[in-house]
Every structure is written in C-alpha cells, then in structure tokens.
Amino acid sequence: MTTSHRTTSHITDSRLYGATFASTEVAAVFSDRNRVQKWFDIEAALALAQAELGIIPQDAADEIAGKADAALVDLDAIGREIASTAHPLVPAIRALAALCDGDAGEYVHYGATTQDIVDTGMVLMVREAWPLLLADLRAIRERLAALARDHRDTLMVGRTHGQHALPVTFGYKLAVWVDEIDRHLDRFAEAEPRIFVGNITGAVGTMASFGPNGLEMQRRALSRLGLGTPRICWHSARDRVAEMAWLLVQVAGTLGKIANEIYNLQRSEISEVHEPFHPGKVGSSTMPHKRNPASTELAVALWRLVRGLLVPLTDALYQEHERDASALRVELAAVPELVVYCGALLARMRAVVENLEPFPERMEANADHLGGLLLSERVMLALGERVGKQTAHEIVYEVAMAAQERGTAFREELATDPRVAPHLGREAIEELLDPERYLGLTGQIVDEVAGR
C-alpha cells in the first residue's frame, strides 16, 4: 500500500535529529502501521472470542482474523478519514470491514467501543516496547556493577553540596547507582500485572452489548493478546497509565542524574571520569581542542523532556463521568513521546556506561586537593577521645578555617596548635590524614550491592 510523504516536524521523526532523540526500535513500536496492526489484532481476538461463545458466526470471525493485516490498508486514506470524521478509530474499522469477504465485515468491532480498542492497543504497544527498555536498563545495571567491583577500592573524593566532604571509592559511588536501578527493576516487575491489562467492556463498561457471556468473552479475547483482564472497566480510571509513566520518569530521573554526575566529573579541572570519545567526534565548530560531554548532555536533555510529559499524563487522571476524551487525547500524544524519549535515553546511557573512562590517578590526586582537610572529621573524632567531641569540633573547626584563610597546610596548623599538639603528635596526625584508612565499610557495601 502507499506510504505517507507528509512532511514531519516532530524531532523524533526528523531526518536530521531523529536518531538523536529516538531509538529506532522503540520508535517503530509507535509507528502508524504498528498502531493500526494492534487495533486489528484486538478486533481479530474479539471476533474469535465472540465466535467461540456464539455471539457472532465462526466463519465471520475467521474471515476477520484472516484479513486483520495493517499491510493491506492505506494508512494515508485512514488518516484523511480520521481528519474528516473527527473520529480516531471508525475509519480503521471501515478499512478492516472492507477487506472482509461476504458479510463478515458486519461483525467487525461487534459491540465494542472505540476506547476499548484504543486503550488495549496502547497497552499492547507499551508492552512491545517494554522488553527493549528493560534490556538496556539491565545492561546498564550489569556494566555499572562490573565497574563497581573493578573499582571497589579506588579512592576518590566524596562530595556534598558540591564540596569535598570525606573519602569514598569510585566503586561505592557506582554501587549507589546499581542499588537504585535494582529498585527500578523490582518496581517494573511488580507493576507489570497492573499495567499490562486490556479492556473490552463496551460503551460505558457495562458489557450490555455483549450479552450474558461478556465477561468470559473479554477474558478470552485478552488472553489471546497475552493481556490481563480487568475486574471492571477502566475507561475513566487512568492509574494504570499514570503508574507506567511514573515508572519511566523515575528511571529517566536516575539516568539523568548519572549523566549529570559524569558531566560534572568530566569537567577539565576535575577530570575523574570521561564519557566515551572516538576520533571524529567534534566538540566545537570553533575550538578544535574541545571534547565536550555531548552524550551525557543529551541524556540530561532527554530526562527533562521525559519529566515534562508527566504533567499532561497526570492531568489525564482527572476524568469526568464514564469517559472524558479531553483527558484521554492527552495520552494519545504523550504516551508514545514518553516511551520513545525513554528508549533514546536508555540507549544513550547504555553506550556511555559500557565505554566509560575512569581515571583513578586523577581521583587520587583530587583527594589531596585540600591538603588533608578531607579528613577533618577523623581528626575531630580522634581528638574528641581526649577532650570531648564538642570541644574537639570547635578546635578543629578553628584550625581548618585558619588553614584555608592563610593558605597553610592543615597538618602544620594541627601540629602547631597548642590545643592539639599535647594530644596528637605529628606521626598520629599523618596517620589520621591518610584517606585510604578512612573509607569505612565501602568495600563491604560494594560487595553486598554489586557482588564480589
């Protein structure tokens, strides 16, 4: 059949930027052809279930199922009719009915309502994209866990409020990310039985058009599609869609955070981690030396786009009566965008973490950037054993501030302070200022989260 030559303006369809903002595989799931195919799959499953229960003739159901192929219809023609009828589904129903021989077309969409097909079709598309998203998320998790094991004991600065705080290890930082992703994977598994549920209940959900076997008909039709059966119609209860959206927003938030962390650690003056670089990757049109963190910058941008879609999708929760198209139409536009952007973000971050470049020597050098101040807590606790914790805090605070204001070495200020020297000699001070000896249980924690 003919293919559309309509000019596209959306970034995910752009010939210039489409590959940047969309994963090809995930975008294909939400193509017009696949959308219509999902509608036809539902109509076929419905007809076959109705024939089994004697609601429609078996030969009609077989004919409908045999012709339910989106490759046989003209998508452009359906699109023109959708515009002229102002109806999102009837033109596709007419196209399928026209393909059927005899009077079989009369039984297409028998007793169903548009929202049955649109909702169940949306669920089928999301379910098709789901394993693609999960494959990338699991790959990211496994690579981060492997890096955490490799860098279990690699010293680096732990930062709070953007400032040096205490020593940690690079493996520990990565293990925090791994644990967060593990929770996402748990949430995905727990949510699937709630999300992957279809709906074929008729105009207002009462199944009046299907007769006494309506519930069994729905169960059989949805079973053919591999979907769960709802206890009651969810045309006006959009929590399933909202839960799916919130799950993807949480995952995107984690990946955006990781991308931003890599971006910051790649800063020239920090340079502890770099995103992958390859010859030919251009950082600037005017400054040839630049190696910009383009992939992580894009990942943060994608996270922001994903987060922005949560607002309209939560608006869709606010339904009036038994169905509210003003809210439901929001999902028609927002759900594909959400999943496609997530697919692009996951694919991009998988490429980043699978080829991430850590620089342990730089991490170690940065750990001494403050000349021992990174270990002020350890010094305070050791001194506190002699003079009391609160008193020790005041003393070490004053010494630390003096070292920073005068530009002198922390160890020298400690060794010459009359409140410290009687309790901590130079040798003890040097031992206390060794960051390798103040990593707490980082190794044990990494082993617990990322494995040995």
N, C-alpha and C positions, 0 to 999 in steps of 0.2 A: 504494500500500500504506500501512499505518498507519505513523505516526511515533511515536517514543518520547516519553512525557511523564514519564519518570523524572527525579526531582529530581537536579540536578547539584551537586556540591560542589567540583569542581576549579576553580581560579582561572581557567584558560583558557576554561572554559565559563560562567563567571559572567555574569549579565546586568548586574551592576554593574561588574565589573572586567575582564571578558573582553577588551575592546578594548585594555586597557592591557597585558595580558600575552600577547596573541596577535595575530598578523597574520591577518586574516580569510582571506586567500587561502591562506596556509600551513596554517592550522588545518583548512581544508576538505579539504586533501590527506589528512589523517589521520582524517577522519570515518569512522564505521562504514560508511556507504554506499559510500564510495570504497574502503575496505579490502576489503569483500566483492566489489566490482567488480574489483579487482585479482586476487583469488583466482579469480574467474570467467574473467577474461582468460587467466590461466595455464592453467586447465582447458581452455579452448577451444583455446589454442595447442597444448597437449599432445595433445588429441584429434585435431586436424588433422594434426599431425606423425605421430602413430601411424597414421592412415588412409593417409597417403602411403606409409608403409612396410609397409602390410598388416597391422599389428598389431591394428587394430580396423576394423569396416566403415566405409566412407566416408559412407554415409547417417547412421550414428550420430554420426559426428564433425560432420557438417553440422548435425544437429539440436542437438547440444550447443552448438556455436558460435552457432547462431541464438537459443538461449534463455539464453545467458550474460549476462544483464542483471540487475544488482542491483536495479533498479527494480521487478522482477517478484516479489521475495520480501519476506516480512515480517521485518524486522530484529528486532523485539521477540520474535517467535517463535523465531528463531535464537538470540537471547540467552538466552531461557529454557531452550532445549535445551542450550546450552553449559553453563549452570549445572547442569542435571540430569544431563548425561552426563559432566561434568568433562573434556570434550574440546574443544579450541579450534577445531576445523575440521569434524568429522563432521556437525554439524547444517547447516552451509552446503553441504556436499556433498550431503546428503539433499535440501535445498531445491532445488538445481540439478537433481538427478536427477528430482525430482518434476515439474519443469516440462517435461521432455522427453517427447515422444510415443513410443509403441511401446516397444521395449526399449532405446532409445538411452541411457536413464538408467543402464543396467547398465554402460556403458562410461565413465561419468564417473570421473575420478581413477584410471584404469586403470593399476595397477602403481606408482603414485606413493605417497609417504608424506607425512604432514602437514607435516613440516619442509621438504620441497621447496616446498610452496605458501606456507607462512608466510614462509620466508626470501626466496623470489623476490618475493612480494608486498611485503615490507618494502623490498626494493631498488627495486621499481617506484615505491613511494610516495616514497622519498627522491629518486629521480631526477626525479619530477614536481615536487618542491619545489625541487630544485637550481637551476633557472634563475631562480626567484623570489628565492632568496637571492643568487645571483650578480648579478642585475640591480641590487639595492640596493647590493651591495658595490662594483660598478663605478661606480655613480652617486656613491657616497661618495668613491671614489678620484678621479674626474674633478673633483668640486667642490673637494676639498682641493688638487688640483694647480692648478686655476684660481686659488684663493686664494693659493697659494704663489707663483705668477707675479705676481699683483697686489701681493703684499707682499714681493716679493723683497728689497727694500732697507729695509723698515720696521723700524727699530731697536727692540729690546726687550731685557729682561734675560734672560740665560741663568742658570738656577738649578741648583745641585747641592746635595744634602742639604737642600732647601727654602730655601737661602740664595742671595743674589746671588753670581754667580760671574764671568762675563765677558759682554760684549755679544754678542748674536746678532741675527738678524732673525726676524720672525714667519714670513716665508716659509721660512726654514730649518727652524724647528720643524715646520711643516706638511709640508715635504718629507721629513722623517724618517718621518712617518706614511704618506705616499704610498709610500715605498720599502718599508715593512713590508707594506702592503696588496698591493703588486705581488708580493711573495714569496708571499703567501697565494694570489693568483690563479694563480701558477705551480704551487703545490702542488695546487690544485684540479684544474687541467688534467692534471697528471701522475698524480693518483690516480684519476681517473675510470675508466680501463680496469681498474683493480684493484677498484674499489668496485662499479661497475655490472655485476655478474656474477651470473647466476641460478644455480639448482641444481635439477636434476630427475634424481635418481640412485637413488631407491628407498630402502627401509627403512634399510640400513646403507651405502648408497653404491655397492654392487657392480653395480647395474643387473640383478640376476638376474631381476627380474620383467619386464624389457623384452625379453629375448632378445638375439640377436646384433647387432641394429641399435640397441641402446640409446644408444650414443654419438652416432650420427647423428640419432636421434630427439631427443635433448636439444639438439643443435646447432640443428636445425630449429625446435624449439619456442621456444627462447630467441631465435633470430634473428627470429622473428615478433614477439616482445616488444621487440626492439631492445636486447637484453642480450648481454653477452659469455658465452662458455661456459667453465666451469672445467676445468682439467686433471683434477681429481679432486674428489670430494665435499668440501664444506666445512661439513657439519653440526656438526662438533666443532672447526672451525678458524675462530675468530671475529675474526681480524685485520682482515678487510675492514670489519666494523662498527666495530671499535676505531679503525681509521685514519680512517674517516669522522667518528667522534665527536671524535677528537683534532684534526682539521682545523677543525671547527666551534668547538671550545674555544679553539684558537689565534686564530681570527678574533674570537670573542667577547672574548678577553683584550685584543686590540688595541683593539677598540671601547670596552671598559670603561675601558681606560687613557686613551683620548682623552676619553671622557666625564668621567672624574675630573679630567683636566687642565683641561678647560673649566670644570668645577665650581670648581676652585681659583682659576683666573684670573678668575672672576666674583665672588670674594669682595669685599665692599664696599671694603676697604682696598687691593685690587689693581685690580679693575675694568678689566682689559685686554681681556677678551672676554666677551660675554654670549650665552647661548643665546637662541633666538627668543622674543619676547614678543608677545602680542596682547591687545587690550582684552578684558576678561572673564576672563583668566587670573588666578586667585586664589592668592596666596602664603600667606595665613594667615587663619584664621577669627576672629582677634582683633587682628592688627596689619595695618591696611589698606595700609601702605606697602610691604609685602614683595613682592619679585619673586624668588621662590625658583627655583633651577635644577631645576625638577621633572623635566624631560625627561632631563637628564644623571644625576640621582639615580636615576631609574627604570632608565636604561641600566646603571648600576653594579649595581643590584639584579639585573637580568636576567643580567648577566655572572656574578654569584655563583651564581645558580640553574643556569646552564649548566655552570659549573665543577663544581658539586656532583654533576652527573649523570655525570661522567667516572669517578667511583669505581665505581658499580654496573656501568657498561659495561665497565670493565677487569676487574671481577670475572667478567664473562661469558666472558672469555678462558680461564678456568680450567675446562676441561671434563673429564668423566670418560668414558672408553670412546668409543663411536661417536656418542653423543648424550647430553646432560645437560639435561633440562628445567628443573631447579632453577636453572641458569645462564641458559638460553635465555629463560625467562619474564621475566627482568630486562629484556631488550631489548624485549619486547613493551610494557612500560610506559615504559621510559626513552628509547627512540629517538624516539617522537613528541614527548615533552616537550622533548627536546633540540632538535629541529629547529624546533618551534613557538616556543620561547623565543628561539632564534637569529633566527627570522624577525621576531619582535617587536623584538628588539634592533637588527637591521639597519634595519628600517623607522623606528624611533625616531631612530637616529643619522643616517639619511639626511635626515630632516626637520630635525634640528639643524644639520648642516653646510651644508645648502642655504640656510639662513637665518641663519647665524652672523653676529654683530655684533662685529667687531674695533674697538678704539678706539686708533688709532695715537698720538694725542696723550697718552693716559694711559700708553701703553707708553714713550714718550719721557721723560715726566716721571718715571716709576718708575726709569728708567735712571740718573737723577741722585740717587736717593734717598739713597745713601751718600756723596754729596759727593765723588765721584772715586775712592772705594775700589774701585769696579768695575774700574778699570784698574791695580790694583796689580801685576799680572803684567807689564804693558807697561813700567811704571816700573822694575820689578826688572830686566828684561832690558836696558833702556837703560843703567841704572846698572852692570849687570854687565859691559858692554863696557869700562867704565873700571876697575872694582875687582875683577872676577871674580864669577861668578854666585852662588856660595855665600855670599860676603861680602855681596853685594847683597841676597840673600834675607833675611839676618839683619837688615840695616839697615832694609829696607822693612817687614819684619815688625814691628820695634820701633816704627817711625813709625806704621804702620797701627793697632797696638794702642793707642798713645798717643792717636791721633786719636779712636778710638772711646771710650776711657775718659774722656777730657777733654771730649768733645763738640765738639772743634775741627775745622776744615776740614783735610782730608788735604793739600790743596795748600799750605796755610800751614805745616803741620808739615814737609812736604818742603822747602819753600823756606827754612826757618829752621834745618834740621838741618845741623850743621857737616860731617857726613859726606856729605851730598848736595849741598849748595849749590855746592861747588867744581866739581862735575861737571855739574850740571843747573841752569840758570838758570830764572827764573820763566816766561819765554817757552817754553822747552823743556818745562817741567812742564805748562803749559797745553795744549800740543800733544799731549803724551803722555796727558793725561786726557780727550781727545776720543774718545768711544766710537765715533763714525762712522768713525774712522780705525783701528779695531782689530776689524774684522769678518772678517778673514782672507779665505777663499775662499768665503764664504757665497753670494754671488751666482752664482759659477761652479757651485757644488754644486747650488743650486736649479735652475739652467738644465739641468744634467745629469739631474736626477731628474724634474723637473716639466715640462721643456720651456720654450722661450722664449715 
